[in-house]
Amino acid sequence: MSDDAVKEFEEGLAKVEASFRSQLDACGDEQSLRAVNARIAGPTGELTGLLKLMPKLPGDQRKVLGQKANALKSAVSAAFDTQLLAIAKAVRDAELSGPHLDVTLPGRNERTGSLHPITRVAYEIMDVFTSLGFDIVDGPEIDLHENNFDKLGFPPDHPATDMQDSFFINAEAGQKQRSLLRTHTSTMQVREMQKRKPPLAIVAPGQVYRRDDDVTHSPMFFQLEGLLVDEGVSFAHLKGVLTRFAQRMFGDNVPVRFRPSYFPFVEPGGEVDIGCMICRGYEGTKEALARQAECRVCKASGYLEVLGCGMVHPVVFENVGYDSDKYTGFAFGLGIDRIAMLRYGISDIRWLYENDVRFLSQI
């Protein structure tokens, strides 16, 4: 039994030794070279199979035969490394001596970006109002207390003027020119009316700041303020403009309703609601009414608030030097973020500001 094992072992070594170099040298690429090397010296290769016969060899011959096997394994490994370097050099030489440009390769397309959802919605809103004859105006995000509150008719004890509700920059009560991060773009009403005489129609988009932070509020968000002043302006004009805006943004079949509300700088004031874009109960079908009854977004009311509005208070006109007996006007304010959330079905305002490309690329 031992003699048979010795014979098998020696014949196997001789066979591998006679053929391994020619087999490796015949390989023209790395993949085939590695395949041949695995067939000779891999875990299931010829040489590995011979080494498994070692326990069957006579003790007095095991050392000599083992040394021969290890020497052969080293020779195979060296030959493999030499041929691998030769193949790599041949590939590199071909690259250097060949044409510098492979015109058969597909081109690399540039990834085009897109506008942020808030920017996109802001542009759409401004397009609607500019088509109705409104001018777009811009102003500073840091403004005076008097422009932000006083000249808009806010009483001195209004909650919004408290430190815990607004971001004051210069907050010492005794100073005449207190400043803060504007809490609304209504400051542009004051600034524009102090620069221009009626008639005027403006919209003022921009960033505003308030001490709010939850799923529907952000300390910084985007707002658009609108103002129209002229002789004979009535609530009917306000209703017509805002109804047209809502239908341009959300569809001609979306119902619009006005309900009374209070704002210090308008009288009378109101809120504008549109039919819920989630359940679409306004469609009136049995399925739509069933969705409305279960809708948590509109709380089964079928309507969602989109903006506040009203007729400009005479006090505001007096504060900017307008004749309140001659001129009337209306103002409105809306959250651009809010419109974006309604347009795209976004339930958490913070998603708009986390800059997660995976989320933004879906919109």
FILUM-938398 format. One line per 10 residues: their letters; for each residue x, y, z of C-alpha. Coordinates in steps of 0.05 Angstrom, whole numbers. Layout:
<atoms>
A> X Y Z | ... $
</atoms>
This chain:
<atoms>
MSDDAVKEFE> 0 0 0 | 56 47 17 | 94 31 -46 | 32 46 -88 | 24 114 -53 | 97 131 -65 | 91 112 -139 | 27 153 -148 | 58 212 -112 | 122 212 -153 $
EGLAKVEASF> 86 202 -219 | 39 259 -201 | 97 306 -185 | 131 288 -250 | 69 301 -290 | 58 370 -258 | 131 388 -265 | 132 370 -338 | 71 411 -359 | 58 469 -311 $
RSQLDACGDE> 106 518 -344 | 80 508 -414 | 8 513 -390 | 21 579 -354 | 62 608 -411 | 6 593 -460 | -43 639 -424 | -54 706 -458 | -97 741 -407 | -103 745 -331 $
QSLRAVNARI> -169 708 -327 | -144 646 -363 | -78 649 -325 | -113 647 -258 | -158 590 -282 | -97 548 -301 | -61 564 -236 | -123 543 -196 | -126 477 -235 | -53 463 -216 $
AGPTGELTGL> -43 492 -147 | -113 514 -124 | -152 483 -66 | -177 427 -111 | -117 428 -159 | -71 371 -181 | -14 390 -134 | -60 399 -74 | -89 330 -88 | -20 299 -85 $
LKLMPKLPGD> -4 333 -19 | -65 298 11 | -29 232 -1 | 26 251 49 | -5 212 108 | -2 149 66 | 72 154 50 | 125 114 88 | 155 153 145 | 226 147 120 $
QRKVLGQKAN> 207 178 51 | 155 229 74 | 207 284 87 | 243 277 20 | 178 273 -21 | 148 331 19 | 208 374 3 | 200 358 -71 | 127 376 -69 | 139 442 -34 $
ALKSAVSAAF> 195 460 -83 | 148 445 -141 | 93 487 -110 | 142 546 -103 | 163 538 -175 | 91 539 -198 | 78 602 -157 | 140 637 -185 | 120 619 -256 | 50 645 -244 $
DTQLLAIAKA> 76 712 -217 | 125 719 -276 | 70 706 -327 | 21 753 -291 | 72 809 -295 | 85 794 -368 | 10 797 -384 | 2 863 -346 | 62 892 -383 | 34 870 -450 $
VRDAELSGPH> -33 903 -434 | 0 967 -413 | 45 968 -474 | -16 959 -518 | -50 1018 -484 | 10 1062 -493 | 23 1044 -565 | -49 1043 -587 | -95 1102 -604 | -105 1150 -546 $
LDVTLPGRNE> -180 1152 -556 | -227 1093 -560 | -285 1119 -602 | -324 1055 -591 | -336 1071 -517 | -404 1101 -500 | -404 1175 -482 | -410 1199 -411 | -474 1239 -404 | -473 1297 -356 $
RTGSLHPITR> -524 1291 -301 | -569 1352 -306 | -594 1381 -241 | -663 1409 -226 | -693 1466 -187 | -709 1456 -114 | -784 1443 -103 | -791 1509 -65 | -757 1548 -120 | -798 1514 -173 $
VAYEIMDVFT> -864 1529 -137 | -842 1601 -123 | -830 1611 -198 | -898 1582 -214 | -932 1628 -163 | -896 1689 -190 | -915 1670 -261 | -988 1671 -241 | -985 1739 -208 | -941 1772 -261 $
SLGFDIVDGP> -992 1750 -313 | -1044 1787 -272 | -1003 1851 -273 | -965 1847 -208 | -892 1870 -201 | -841 1828 -164 | -803 1865 -109 | -748 1844 -62 | -721 1871 4 | -675 1858 63 $
EIDLHENNFD> -685 1799 110 | -662 1841 169 | -711 1898 178 | -733 1949 229 | -784 1936 282 | -827 1993 256 | -830 1963 186 | -843 1893 211 | -896 1911 264 | -910 1984 280 $
KLGFPPDHPA> -928 2012 212 | -969 1950 197 | -1015 1966 255 | -991 1913 305 | -1007 1934 376 | -946 1941 423 | -968 1880 463 | -979 1834 404 | -950 1764 418 | -908 1766 354 $
TDMQDSFFIN> -868 1824 382 | -844 1782 441 | -773 1756 444 | -797 1683 446 | -834 1690 380 | -786 1730 336 | -710 1732 324 | -688 1801 347 | -620 1827 325 | -620 1891 365 $
AEAGQKQRSL> -669 1878 421 | -659 1931 474 | -727 1960 487 | -702 2031 498 | -670 2037 429 | -708 2073 375 | -686 2030 318 | -696 1958 340 | -682 1907 286 | -700 1834 275 $
LRTHTSTMQV> -702 1779 223 | -767 1794 187 | -825 1750 209 | -862 1761 143 | -851 1793 76 | -906 1843 94 | -848 1891 109 | -846 1901 33 | -916 1932 37 | -888 1988 80 $
REMQKRKPPL> -824 1996 40 | -858 1999 -28 | -914 2045 -7 | -863 2093 23 | -826 2094 -45 | -885 2092 -93 | -952 2126 -103 | -1015 2088 -123 | -1035 2052 -164 | -988 1994 -148 $
AIVAPGQVYR> -993 1919 -149 | -934 1879 -121 | -915 1810 -97 | -855 1801 -51 | -826 1730 -45 | -771 1715 4 | -745 1681 67 | -777 1696 135 | -760 1674 205 | -801 1653 266 $
RDDDVTHSPM> -789 1612 328 | -827 1551 305 | -800 1481 292 | -843 1420 280 | -869 1377 222 | -909 1436 193 | -866 1495 215 | -794 1514 205 | -753 1570 238 | -737 1593 168 $
FFQLEGLLVD> -787 1587 111 | -809 1621 47 | -868 1668 41 | -899 1710 -13 | -935 1775 4 | -982 1809 -44 | -1009 1880 -45 | -1055 1919 -92 | -1074 1992 -80 | -1116 2038 -123 $
EGVSFAHLKG> -1180 2077 -123 | -1243 2035 -117 | -1210 1969 -99 | -1260 1923 -64 | -1263 1854 -33 | -1292 1829 -99 | -1225 1845 -133 | -1189 1807 -78 | -1234 1747 -86 | -1227 1747 -161 $
VLTRFAQRMF> -1150 1750 -160 | -1141 1697 -107 | -1193 1650 -137 | -1157 1655 -203 | -1091 1642 -169 | -1117 1579 -133 | -1147 1551 -197 | -1083 1565 -237 | -1042 1529 -184 | -1087 1471 -167 $
GDNVPVRFRP> -1137 1463 -225 | -1200 1497 -250 | -1245 1447 -215 | -1216 1458 -145 | -1266 1494 -101 | -1244 1558 -65 | -1276 1587 -4 | -1265 1649 38 | -1277 1653 113 | -1267 1710 162 $
SYFPFVEPGG> -1204 1715 203 | -1164 1769 240 | -1098 1801 221 | -1075 1868 250 | -1061 1901 183 | -1126 1884 146 | -1199 1898 158 | -1238 1856 142 | -1191 1796 141 | -1200 1726 116 $
EVDIGCMICR> -1170 1658 104 | -1172 1623 36 | -1185 1548 33 | -1183 1501 -26 | -1212 1432 -34 | -1168 1380 -2 | -1117 1355 -53 | -1107 1290 -15 | -1177 1261 -10 | -1208 1303 -66 $
GYEGTKEALA> -1275 1300 -33 | -1298 1358 -77 | -1304 1309 -135 | -1369 1288 -103 | -1366 1214 -121 | -1382 1160 -70 | -1309 1140 -68 | -1286 1212 -59 | -1334 1224 -2 | -1311 1160 32 $
RQAECRVCKA> -1239 1184 26 | -1258 1251 55 | -1292 1219 115 | -1226 1184 132 | -1178 1239 111 | -1132 1260 168 | -1100 1316 128 | -1164 1358 122 | -1195 1325 184 | -1254 1303 141 $
SGYLEVLGCG> -1273 1376 126 | -1256 1371 53 | -1216 1436 54 | -1144 1459 67 | -1122 1529 87 | -1073 1560 37 | -1066 1634 53 | -1090 1694 93 | -1116 1759 62 | -1159 1821 73 $
MVHPVVFENV> -1170 1894 56 | -1113 1938 77 | -1128 1973 144 | -1134 2050 139 | -1082 2055 195 | -1030 2024 149 | -1045 2075 95 | -1039 2132 146 | -971 2105 170 | -942 2107 100 $
GYDSDKYTGF> -973 2173 79 | -1030 2148 35 | -1098 2181 35 | -1143 2127 64 | -1206 2164 41 | -1183 2162 -31 | -1148 2095 -36 | -1166 2025 -18 | -1128 1960 -28 | -1121 1888 -10 $
AFGLGIDRIA> -1063 1846 15 | -1050 1771 21 | -995 1726 46 | -980 1653 32 | -927 1603 51 | -890 1579 -10 | -869 1517 30 | -942 1504 45 | -961 1507 -28 | -903 1460 -45 $
MLRYGISDIR> -926 1411 8 | -997 1411 -21 | -973 1405 -93 | -927 1346 -80 | -962 1311 -21 | -905 1325 29 | -925 1313 101 | -863 1340 137 | -836 1409 120 | -767 1390 146 $
WLYENDVRFL> -757 1343 87 | -753 1405 43 | -691 1430 80 | -652 1366 94 | -622 1366 24 | -631 1291 15 | -620 1280 -59 | -659 1215 -56 | -721 1253 -34 | -712 1315 -77 $
SQI> -700 1274 -140 | -769 1242 -132 | -806 1309 -138 $
</atoms>
